[in-house]
Amino acid sequence: MPEPVSSTSTSTSPATNFSIALLNEFVELGVRDLVLCPGARSQALALAAAELERAGCIRLHVRTDERSAGFLSVGLALETGLPALVVVTSGTAVANLHPAVLEAHHAGVPMILLTADRPSELRGIRSNQTTVQSGLFGVATRLCLDVPAPVGEPDEAGIAAALAGQAMNAATGVFTTAPGPAQLNLAFREPLSAALPSDLSFSTPNCGVVPTPASGASADGPAMLLAPGPLTVVVAGDGAGPAAEALAYAGGWPLLAEVSSGARFGPNLIVHYRELLGAADLGGQVERVIVFGHPTLSREIPALIARDGVETIIVAPTGLEWYNPGRSARGFTRSVEADAAAISAARAPAGRGWLNRWVMTSRTLAEAAADEGRAPIDKRGITRAELAVLRAPLTRALLVDAVWRASWPHDRLVLGASRLIREADKRVPGKKITVLANRGLAGIDGTIATAVGVALASQAEPEPRSVGVTRVLMGDLTFLHDVGSLLLAPGEPQPRVQVIVGVDGGGSIFDGLEVAATAPADALERVLYTPRSVDLQALAAAYGWDYSLAATRSDLERALTGAPSRPMILEVPLVR
């Protein structure tokens, strides 16, 4: 094994030496992905990263758009649980990271930003590509350090290693209650790079070792115990995880789990919770709500929590803010359990009545919803009615149903912030699969980039998860908003990703808002729906992606069968 970097392995550029020491320490700390955007001021970091990739110590992802790079790092971290390094040059390059930084901040996703900058003597004099970069992201970073330009002092390698440790601890939430972004703003003077030492080796003890994801620190102390008595429901919002399902099962309580919660499975799941929360004999009788994760997909959940007479307990193992709509929650805890009496009551016949009413009513609604577009195919042949169904135009319901059926535990499903994620949340049954979404701020930014990050990271995992497909489902505006992320660098691994675009003429999500009933039709179309006519097949060809059109149900089923060998776009025209 080659020897680690030594103090004698130096170049003629302090920027290069500092970059080598900094990235080498990040490898030692477990970082395995580095996302790089080109630029002059960051060239020493870029060249050191290329050498790290050559040595097999990192996976290097080169992007030309900093916004895409930021969201690519979000996707990588969502899959691995580890922060990716994001290297950018100075000026507006740093500002373009802001949307991804905000998403990572609010969603608790680890991220480490290495932003190159001018040295102190070039600041404040209108030097080109110079602005105030340190603190640019405000409260969205767990750590922000403005690092002076290295000058070649003997202790700078140790300083670089210490900075890497600080950034790693901050990003993974070691000293806070939530992972998130950390920024090292790195000043560099000319010469901005030099030839790397001929005897340089980046092989550290951890090079090539698959690291264990770090987890954010959580508050110590015993779990809150929940006693039987109040008529209770368990709510699982985005990122809740299986703990929500486990509590609902233990307590015998209905589970209202959003589609990206990681808890949408199990016998207590209530798929049609929206309708049932509006029923006086079910939702109207709720006395206690236990909330995990970040609910974002319905108005009924916040309304329930804010209702008089409802006790709400918020459970968040990590996080800087507590979910608290209407500021009406009464209890906050890092962990919760059903006590022995609640578990015993859930097993007793008398205690099962509350849950059974929810489950049976939801099943009745699910059966009615499943009949949409259904025409059983007789083994003896296909009738005209059955053939008509297969050839009929597609609806949102048929699209989300088909994508859900096609996804398996070794796959990933990424849902964009469009009407389709709400459609899925309203109807898809329980299934223990990985569903991810950018719900920290629930913006449409960077959905393709996030999905590509998820796909690339998952392909590096052991089987069977490495052989799965990453499907990303979104509306047409969400797709067009991030179309630049289709640009992939030559020579890098191709993501096994299928971008499924439901084309319904723009922002149809406004159909369900009050404005649709009050705004003039032409103004609604012009400034809210904002439909765009774009040739997606031509776009796919321009970026080198495969393309397929699914205009009917049979087309869709066929397109979702099998694993794409190359990144592809699946266009699905929808009935508006």
C-alpha positions as CSV (number, residue, x, y, z in Angstrom):
1,M,0.0,0.0,0.0
2,P,1.4,3.5,-0.9
3,E,2.4,5.6,2.0
4,P,0.1,8.5,3.2
5,V,0.9,12.0,2.1
6,S,4.1,13.2,3.8
7,S,5.2,16.7,4.7
8,T,8.0,16.4,2.1
9,S,5.4,15.9,-0.7
10,T,4.8,19.6,-1.5
11,S,4.4,21.7,-4.6
12,T,5.4,25.2,-5.3
13,S,1.8,26.5,-4.7
14,P,0.5,26.9,-1.1
15,A,-3.0,26.6,-2.6
16,T,-2.2,23.1,-4.0
17,N,-0.5,21.9,-0.8
18,F,-3.4,23.1,1.3
19,S,-6.0,21.5,-1.0
20,I,-4.1,18.2,-0.9
21,A,-4.1,18.2,2.9
22,L,-7.7,19.3,3.2
23,L,-9.2,16.7,0.8
24,N,-6.9,13.9,2.1
25,E,-8.4,14.5,5.6
26,F,-11.9,14.4,4.3
27,V,-11.2,11.0,2.8
28,E,-9.8,9.9,6.1
29,L,-13.0,11.1,7.8
30,G,-15.2,9.0,5.4
31,V,-16.2,11.3,2.6
32,R,-16.6,9.4,-0.6
33,D,-18.4,11.8,-3.1
34,L,-17.1,15.1,-4.4
35,V,-19.2,17.3,-6.7
36,L,-17.1,19.8,-8.7
37,C,-17.9,22.8,-10.8
38,P,-15.1,24.3,-12.9
39,G,-13.5,27.6,-12.0
40,A,-10.1,29.3,-11.9
41,R,-10.0,30.2,-8.2
42,S,-10.9,26.6,-7.2
43,Q,-8.4,24.9,-9.5
44,A,-6.1,23.6,-6.8
45,L,-9.1,21.8,-5.2
46,A,-10.2,20.5,-8.6
47,L,-6.8,19.1,-9.5
48,A,-6.4,17.4,-6.1
49,A,-9.9,15.9,-6.5
50,A,-8.9,14.5,-9.9
51,E,-5.9,12.8,-8.3
52,L,-8.1,11.5,-5.5
53,E,-10.4,10.0,-8.1
54,R,-7.4,8.4,-9.9
55,A,-6.3,6.8,-6.7
56,G,-9.8,5.3,-6.2
57,C,-10.5,7.2,-3.0
58,I,-13.5,9.3,-4.0
59,R,-16.3,9.3,-6.6
60,L,-15.9,12.6,-8.5
61,H,-18.9,14.2,-10.2
62,V,-18.2,17.1,-12.5
63,R,-21.1,19.6,-13.3
64,T,-21.1,23.0,-15.0
65,D,-24.2,24.4,-13.2
66,E,-23.7,25.1,-9.5
67,R,-27.4,24.8,-8.7
68,S,-27.5,21.3,-10.2
69,A,-24.3,20.5,-8.3
70,G,-25.8,21.5,-5.0
71,F,-28.9,19.3,-5.5
72,L,-26.8,16.4,-6.8
73,S,-25.0,16.5,-3.5
74,V,-28.4,16.4,-1.7
75,G,-29.3,13.3,-3.7
76,L,-26.0,11.6,-2.9
77,A,-26.5,12.4,0.8
78,L,-30.1,11.2,0.9
79,E,-28.9,7.8,-0.4
80,T,-25.6,7.4,1.6
81,G,-26.4,9.3,4.8
82,L,-23.0,11.0,4.4
83,P,-22.1,14.6,3.2
84,A,-20.7,15.1,-0.2
85,L,-18.2,17.8,-0.8
86,V,-19.2,20.6,-3.2
87,V,-16.4,22.6,-4.7
88,V,-17.1,25.8,-6.6
89,T,-15.2,28.9,-7.6
90,S,-15.9,32.5,-6.4
91,G,-18.6,35.0,-7.1
92,T,-22.1,34.0,-8.4
93,A,-21.0,30.4,-8.4
94,V,-21.4,30.4,-4.6
95,A,-24.8,32.1,-4.8
96,N,-26.2,29.5,-7.1
97,L,-25.8,26.9,-4.3
98,H,-28.3,28.7,-2.2
99,P,-31.5,26.8,-3.1
100,A,-29.8,23.4,-2.4
101,V,-28.3,24.8,0.8
102,L,-31.8,25.9,2.0
103,E,-33.3,22.5,1.2
104,A,-30.5,20.7,3.0
105,H,-30.9,23.0,6.0
106,H,-34.6,22.5,6.4
107,A,-34.5,18.8,5.6
108,G,-31.5,18.0,7.8
109,V,-29.4,16.7,4.9
110,P,-25.5,16.8,5.4
111,M,-23.5,18.9,3.0
112,I,-20.1,20.4,2.9
113,L,-19.4,23.4,0.8
114,L,-15.8,24.3,-0.2
115,T,-16.2,27.8,-1.8
116,A,-13.1,29.3,-3.3
117,D,-12.6,33.0,-2.7
118,R,-10.2,36.0,-3.3
119,P,-7.6,36.7,-0.6
120,S,-8.2,39.7,1.8
121,E,-6.2,42.2,-0.3
122,L,-8.6,41.7,-3.3
123,R,-11.8,42.1,-1.3
124,G,-13.7,45.4,-1.1
125,I,-12.0,46.9,-4.1
126,R,-14.5,45.7,-6.8
127,S,-12.1,43.0,-7.9
128,N,-13.7,40.7,-10.5
129,Q,-15.9,37.9,-9.2
130,T,-15.5,39.1,-5.7
131,T,-18.4,39.4,-3.3
132,V,-19.1,38.7,0.4
133,Q,-19.2,34.9,0.4
134,S,-18.7,34.2,4.1
135,G,-22.1,34.2,5.7
136,L,-23.9,34.3,2.4
137,F,-26.2,31.5,3.5
138,G,-27.0,33.0,6.8
139,V,-28.6,30.7,9.4
140,A,-28.8,27.9,6.8
141,T,-25.3,26.6,7.6
142,R,-24.3,24.7,10.8
143,L,-20.7,26.1,10.4
144,C,-19.3,28.9,8.3
145,L,-15.6,29.7,8.4
146,D,-13.7,32.3,6.4
147,V,-10.3,30.7,5.9
148,P,-7.3,33.0,5.1
149,A,-5.2,32.2,2.1
150,P,-2.4,29.7,2.8
151,V,1.1,31.1,2.5
152,G,3.2,28.0,2.8
153,E,3.8,27.8,6.6
154,P,4.8,24.4,7.9
155,D,1.6,24.0,10.1
156,E,-0.9,24.6,7.3
157,A,-1.4,20.9,6.6
158,G,-2.5,20.5,10.2
159,I,-4.8,23.5,10.0
160,A,-6.4,22.0,6.9
161,A,-7.0,18.7,8.6
162,A,-8.5,20.4,11.6
163,L,-10.8,22.4,9.4
164,A,-12.0,19.2,7.7
165,G,-12.8,17.7,11.1
166,Q,-14.8,20.8,12.1
167,A,-16.8,20.8,8.9
168,M,-17.5,17.1,9.1
169,N,-18.7,17.3,12.6
170,A,-21.0,20.3,11.8
171,A,-22.4,18.8,8.7
172,T,-23.3,15.4,10.3
173,G,-24.8,17.1,13.4
174,V,-22.3,15.8,15.9
175,F,-22.6,19.0,18.0
176,T,-26.1,20.0,17.1
177,T,-29.5,18.2,16.9
178,A,-29.5,18.1,13.1
179,P,-27.2,17.5,10.1
180,G,-27.1,20.2,7.5
181,P,-24.8,22.4,5.4
182,A,-21.3,23.5,6.5
183,Q,-19.2,26.1,4.6
184,L,-15.5,26.5,4.4
185,N,-14.8,29.7,2.4
186,L,-11.3,29.2,1.2
187,A,-9.2,32.1,0.1
188,F,-6.4,31.3,-2.4
189,R,-3.6,33.5,-3.8
190,E,-1.7,33.1,-7.0
191,P,-0.1,30.8,-8.0
192,L,-3.5,29.2,-7.8
193,S,-2.1,25.7,-8.6
194,A,1.1,23.9,-9.4
195,A,2.2,20.5,-10.6
196,L,1.4,17.9,-8.1
197,P,4.4,16.2,-6.4
198,S,5.6,13.1,-8.3
199,D,5.7,11.0,-5.1
200,L,2.2,12.1,-4.0
201,S,-0.1,9.4,-2.7
202,F,-3.6,9.9,-1.4
203,S,-3.9,6.4,0.0
204,T,-5.0,6.8,3.6
205,P,-6.1,4.0,5.9
206,N,-9.7,4.7,5.0
207,C,-9.2,5.1,1.3
208,G,-11.6,2.7,-0.4
209,V,-13.3,1.6,2.8
210,V,-17.1,1.9,2.8
211,P,-17.9,4.3,5.7
212,T,-20.7,4.0,8.1
213,P,-23.2,7.0,7.8
214,A,-23.0,9.3,10.8
215,S,-26.1,10.4,12.5
216,G,-27.0,13.7,14.1
217,A,-26.8,14.0,17.8
218,S,-30.1,13.7,19.6
219,A,-31.2,14.7,23.1
220,D,-30.5,12.3,25.8
221,G,-33.1,11.1,28.2
222,P,-35.8,8.5,28.5
223,A,-38.5,8.1,25.8
224,M,-41.9,9.7,26.5
225,L,-44.4,7.0,27.4
226,L,-47.9,7.1,25.9
227,A,-50.7,5.7,28.0
228,P,-54.0,4.4,26.6
229,G,-57.2,6.4,26.8
230,P,-57.4,9.2,24.3
231,L,-58.6,8.3,20.8
232,T,-55.2,8.5,19.0
233,V,-53.8,8.7,15.5
234,V,-50.1,8.6,14.5
235,V,-49.1,11.0,11.7
236,A,-46.0,10.3,9.6
237,G,-44.7,13.2,7.5
238,D,-41.7,13.3,5.2
239,G,-38.7,11.5,6.6
240,A,-40.6,10.0,9.6
241,G,-39.0,6.6,9.1
242,P,-40.2,3.2,10.4
243,A,-40.5,4.4,14.0
244,A,-43.9,5.9,13.2
245,E,-45.2,2.6,11.9
246,A,-43.7,0.7,14.9
247,L,-45.5,3.1,17.4
248,A,-48.8,2.9,15.6
249,Y,-48.6,-0.9,15.6
250,A,-47.6,-1.2,19.2
251,G,-50.4,1.2,20.4
252,G,-53.1,-0.1,18.0
253,W,-53.6,3.3,16.5
254,P,-54.4,4.4,12.9
255,L,-51.3,5.4,10.9
256,L,-51.7,8.4,8.6
257,A,-48.4,8.1,6.6
258,E,-47.5,10.4,3.7
259,V,-46.0,8.8,0.7
260,S,-42.4,10.0,1.3
261,S,-42.6,9.3,5.1
262,G,-40.7,6.0,5.0
263,A,-43.6,4.6,7.1
264,R,-46.2,3.9,4.4
265,F,-46.7,0.2,5.2
266,G,-48.1,-2.1,7.8
267,P,-51.6,-3.2,8.9
268,N,-52.5,0.1,10.6
269,L,-51.9,2.2,7.5
270,I,-54.9,4.4,6.5
271,V,-54.3,5.4,2.8
272,H,-57.4,7.6,2.5
273,Y,-56.7,9.6,5.6
274,R,-57.8,12.9,4.1
275,E,-61.4,11.8,3.6
276,L,-61.6,10.1,7.0
277,L,-60.3,13.1,8.8
278,G,-63.3,15.0,7.5
279,A,-65.7,12.4,8.8
280,A,-67.4,13.3,12.1
281,D,-67.3,9.7,13.4
282,L,-63.6,9.2,12.7
283,G,-61.5,12.4,12.3
284,G,-64.0,14.4,14.3
285,Q,-63.4,12.1,17.3
286,V,-59.6,12.3,17.4
287,E,-58.3,13.3,20.8
288,R,-54.6,12.8,20.5
289,V,-52.1,13.1,17.5
290,I,-48.6,11.8,17.6
291,V,-46.5,13.4,14.7
292,F,-43.3,12.1,13.2
293,G,-41.4,13.8,10.4
294,H,-42.5,16.8,8.4
295,P,-46.1,16.6,7.1
296,T,-46.5,18.8,4.0
297,L,-49.0,17.2,1.6
298,S,-52.4,18.0,3.0
299,R,-54.3,20.7,4.7
300,E,-56.2,18.2,6.9
301,I,-53.3,17.4,9.1
302,P,-52.4,21.0,10.2
303,A,-56.2,21.6,10.7
304,L,-56.4,18.6,12.9
305,I,-53.4,19.6,15.0
306,A,-54.8,23.2,15.4
307,R,-58.3,22.0,16.5
308,D,-59.4,22.7,20.0
309,G,-59.4,19.7,22.3
310,V,-56.8,17.7,20.4
311,E,-53.6,17.0,22.2
312,T,-50.6,17.0,19.8
313,I,-47.2,15.5,20.6
314,I,-44.3,16.2,18.1
315,V,-41.6,13.5,17.9
316,A,-38.3,14.6,16.2
317,P,-35.1,12.6,17.0
318,T,-33.2,15.4,15.2
319,G,-33.9,18.9,14.0
320,L,-33.4,22.6,14.7
321,E,-37.1,23.5,14.5
322,W,-40.2,21.7,15.8
323,Y,-43.1,21.1,13.5
324,N,-45.9,23.1,15.1
325,P,-48.7,24.4,12.9
326,G,-50.8,27.0,14.6
327,R,-48.3,26.8,17.5
328,S,-50.8,24.5,19.1
329,A,-48.7,21.4,19.9
330,R,-48.5,20.6,23.6
331,G,-45.7,18.1,23.8
332,F,-42.3,17.8,22.2
333,T,-39.9,14.8,22.5
334,R,-37.0,13.2,20.8
335,S,-38.4,9.7,21.3
336,V,-41.7,8.1,22.3
337,E,-43.0,4.7,23.1
338,A,-46.4,3.2,23.9
339,D,-46.4,2.0,27.6
340,A,-47.3,-1.5,28.7
341,A,-50.9,-0.5,29.4
342,A,-51.4,0.9,25.9
343,I,-49.9,-2.1,24.2
344,S,-52.1,-4.4,26.3
345,A,-55.2,-2.3,25.5
346,A,-54.4,-2.5,21.7
347,R,-54.5,-6.3,21.9
348,A,-57.8,-6.5,23.7
349,P,-61.0,-6.8,21.6
350,A,-62.4,-3.6,23.1
351,G,-59.3,-1.7,22.1
352,R,-59.4,-2.7,18.5
353,G,-62.6,-1.0,17.6
354,W,-61.1,2.4,17.0
355,L,-58.5,1.1,14.6
356,N,-60.8,-1.3,12.8
357,R,-63.3,1.5,11.9
358,W,-60.5,3.5,10.3
359,V,-59.0,0.5,8.5
360,M,-62.3,-0.9,7.1
361,T,-63.5,2.5,6.0
362,S,-60.2,3.3,4.2
363,R,-60.3,-0.1,2.5
364,T,-63.8,0.6,1.1
365,L,-62.6,3.9,-0.3
366,A,-59.5,2.3,-1.7
367,E,-61.5,-0.4,-3.5
368,A,-63.7,2.3,-5.1
369,A,-60.6,4.3,-6.2
370,A,-58.9,1.3,-7.6
371,D,-61.9,0.8,-10.0
372,E,-60.9,3.9,-12.0
373,G,-59.9,2.6,-15.4
374,R,-60.0,-1.0,-14.4
375,A,-61.2,-3.6,-16.9
376,P,-60.2,-7.2,-16.0
377,I,-58.6,-9.0,-18.9
378,D,-60.1,-12.4,-19.5
379,K,-57.6,-15.2,-20.2
380,R,-59.7,-16.1,-23.3
381,G,-59.1,-12.7,-24.9
382,I,-59.4,-9.0,-24.7
383,T,-62.9,-7.5,-25.1
384,R,-63.5,-4.2,-26.9
385,A,-64.1,-2.6,-23.5
386,E,-60.8,-3.9,-22.1
387,L,-59.0,-2.7,-25.2
388,A,-60.5,0.7,-24.9
389,V,-59.2,1.0,-21.4
390,L,-55.7,0.1,-22.5
391,R,-55.9,2.7,-25.3
392,A,-57.6,5.4,-23.3
393,P,-55.7,8.7,-22.4
394,L,-53.8,8.6,-19.1
395,T,-54.8,10.3,-16.0
396,R,-52.7,11.3,-13.0
397,A,-54.3,8.4,-11.0
398,L,-53.3,5.9,-13.6
399,L,-49.8,7.2,-13.8
400,V,-49.0,7.2,-10.1
401,D,-50.6,3.7,-9.8
402,A,-48.5,2.3,-12.6
403,V,-45.2,3.8,-11.3
404,W,-46.0,2.6,-7.7
405,R,-46.7,-1.0,-9.0
406,A,-43.4,-1.0,-11.0
407,S,-41.3,0.0,-8.0
408,W,-39.7,-2.7,-5.8
409,P,-37.6,-2.7,-2.6
410,H,-34.3,-2.5,-4.5
411,D,-35.5,0.5,-6.5
412,R,-35.8,4.2,-5.5
413,L,-38.7,6.4,-6.2
414,V,-38.1,10.2,-6.2
415,L,-41.2,12.4,-6.3
416,G,-41.1,16.0,-7.5
417,A,-42.9,18.9,-5.9
418,S,-45.9,18.8,-8.2
419,R,-49.5,17.7,-8.2
420,L,-48.4,14.1,-8.8
421,I,-46.9,13.6,-5.3
422,R,-50.2,14.6,-3.8
423,E,-52.0,12.3,-6.2
424,A,-49.8,9.4,-5.0
425,D,-50.3,10.4,-1.4
426,K,-54.1,10.2,-1.9
427,R,-54.2,6.7,-3.3
428,V,-51.2,4.4,-3.4
429,P,-51.4,1.4,-1.0
430,G,-48.8,0.5,1.6
431,K,-45.5,-0.8,0.3
432,K,-42.1,-0.9,1.9
433,I,-40.0,0.8,-0.7
434,T,-37.6,3.8,-0.7
435,V,-39.5,7.0,-1.5
436,L,-37.6,10.3,-1.5
437,A,-38.6,13.9,-2.1
438,N,-37.2,17.4,-1.5
439,R,-39.8,18.4,1.1
440,G,-37.6,20.5,3.4
441,L,-38.9,23.6,1.5
442,A,-41.0,21.6,-1.0
443,G,-39.7,23.6,-3.9
444,I,-39.5,22.4,-7.5
445,D,-35.7,23.1,-7.6
446,G,-33.2,20.5,-8.5
447,T,-35.5,17.4,-8.7
448,I,-33.6,15.8,-11.6
449,A,-30.2,16.5,-10.0
450,T,-31.4,15.0,-6.7
451,A,-32.6,11.9,-8.4
452,V,-29.4,11.5,-10.4
453,G,-27.5,11.8,-7.1
454,V,-29.7,9.1,-5.6
455,A,-29.1,6.9,-8.6
456,L,-25.4,7.3,-8.7
457,A,-24.9,6.6,-5.0
458,S,-27.3,3.6,-5.0
459,Q,-25.4,2.0,-7.9
460,A,-22.3,2.0,-5.8
461,E,-24.0,0.0,-3.0
462,P,-23.8,-3.8,-2.7
463,E,-26.4,-5.9,-4.4
464,P,-29.4,-6.2,-4.5
465,R,-29.9,-2.4,-4.0
466,S,-27.2,-1.6,-6.5
467,V,-29.2,-3.2,-9.4
468,G,-32.4,-1.2,-8.8
469,V,-33.8,1.6,-10.9
470,T,-34.2,5.1,-9.7
471,R,-37.5,6.5,-11.0
472,V,-38.3,10.2,-10.6
473,L,-41.9,11.3,-11.2
474,M,-42.7,14.9,-11.8
475,G,-44.8,17.4,-13.7
476,D,-43.7,19.2,-16.8
477,L,-42.8,22.5,-15.0
478,T,-40.7,20.7,-12.4
479,F,-38.9,19.0,-15.2
480,L,-38.3,22.1,-17.2
481,H,-37.1,24.0,-14.1
482,D,-34.2,21.6,-13.8
483,V,-33.5,20.7,-17.4
484,G,-29.9,21.7,-17.1
485,S,-29.3,18.8,-14.8
486,L,-29.7,16.5,-17.8
487,L,-26.2,17.5,-18.8
488,L,-23.8,14.7,-17.7
489,A,-20.1,14.8,-17.9
490,P,-18.5,12.4,-20.4
491,G,-16.5,9.5,-18.9
492,E,-18.5,9.4,-15.7
493,P,-20.8,6.5,-14.7
494,Q,-24.2,6.8,-16.3
495,P,-27.1,6.9,-13.7
496,R,-29.7,4.2,-14.0
497,V,-32.5,6.7,-13.8
498,Q,-35.9,7.0,-15.5
499,V,-37.3,10.6,-15.5
500,I,-41.1,10.3,-15.8
501,V,-42.7,13.5,-16.9
502,G,-46.5,13.9,-16.5
503,V,-47.3,16.6,-19.1
504,D,-50.6,18.3,-18.1
505,G,-50.0,21.9,-19.4
506,G,-48.2,23.6,-16.6
507,G,-49.0,24.2,-12.9
508,S,-52.2,22.3,-12.5
509,I,-51.6,22.2,-8.8
510,F,-53.4,25.6,-8.8
511,D,-56.6,23.8,-9.7
512,G,-57.0,22.8,-6.1
513,L,-56.4,26.2,-4.6
514,E,-58.9,29.0,-3.9
515,V,-57.4,31.2,-6.6
516,A,-58.9,28.9,-9.3
517,A,-62.4,29.9,-8.4
518,T,-61.7,33.7,-8.2
519,A,-59.1,34.6,-10.8
520,P,-60.0,35.4,-14.5
521,A,-59.4,32.3,-16.6
522,D,-56.9,34.0,-19.0
523,A,-54.9,35.5,-16.1
524,L,-54.9,32.1,-14.3
525,E,-53.5,30.5,-17.4
526,R,-50.9,33.2,-18.1
527,V,-49.4,33.8,-14.6
528,L,-50.1,30.7,-12.6
529,Y,-50.5,27.6,-14.8
530,T,-47.7,29.0,-17.1
531,P,-47.9,26.2,-19.7
532,R,-44.9,25.6,-21.9
533,S,-44.7,23.8,-25.2
534,V,-41.3,22.0,-25.4
535,D,-40.3,19.1,-27.5
536,L,-39.1,16.7,-24.8
537,Q,-37.8,14.2,-27.4
538,A,-35.6,16.9,-28.9
539,L,-34.4,17.8,-25.4
540,A,-33.5,14.2,-24.7
541,A,-31.6,13.9,-27.9
542,A,-29.7,17.1,-27.3
543,Y,-28.5,15.9,-23.9
544,G,-27.9,12.3,-25.0
545,W,-30.7,10.7,-23.0
546,D,-33.0,7.9,-24.3
547,Y,-36.6,8.9,-24.8
548,S,-40.0,7.2,-24.9
549,L,-43.6,8.4,-25.2
550,A,-46.3,6.7,-23.2
551,A,-49.6,8.0,-24.6
552,T,-51.8,5.0,-23.4
553,R,-51.9,2.7,-20.5
554,S,-50.4,-0.2,-22.4
555,D,-47.5,2.1,-23.5
556,L,-46.9,3.1,-19.9
557,E,-46.9,-0.4,-18.6
558,R,-44.5,-1.5,-21.3
559,A,-42.1,1.5,-20.6
560,L,-42.0,0.8,-16.9
561,T,-41.1,-2.9,-17.4
562,G,-37.4,-3.7,-17.1
563,A,-34.4,-1.7,-16.1
564,P,-33.2,1.1,-18.5
565,S,-29.5,0.6,-19.5
566,R,-29.1,4.3,-20.0
567,P,-30.7,7.4,-18.5
568,M,-34.0,8.0,-20.1
569,I,-36.9,10.4,-20.2
570,L,-40.5,9.0,-20.3
571,E,-43.0,11.5,-21.5
572,V,-46.6,10.9,-20.3
573,P,-49.3,13.2,-21.7
574,L,-52.1,13.5,-19.1
575,V,-55.7,14.5,-19.3
576,R,-56.0,17.9,-17.6
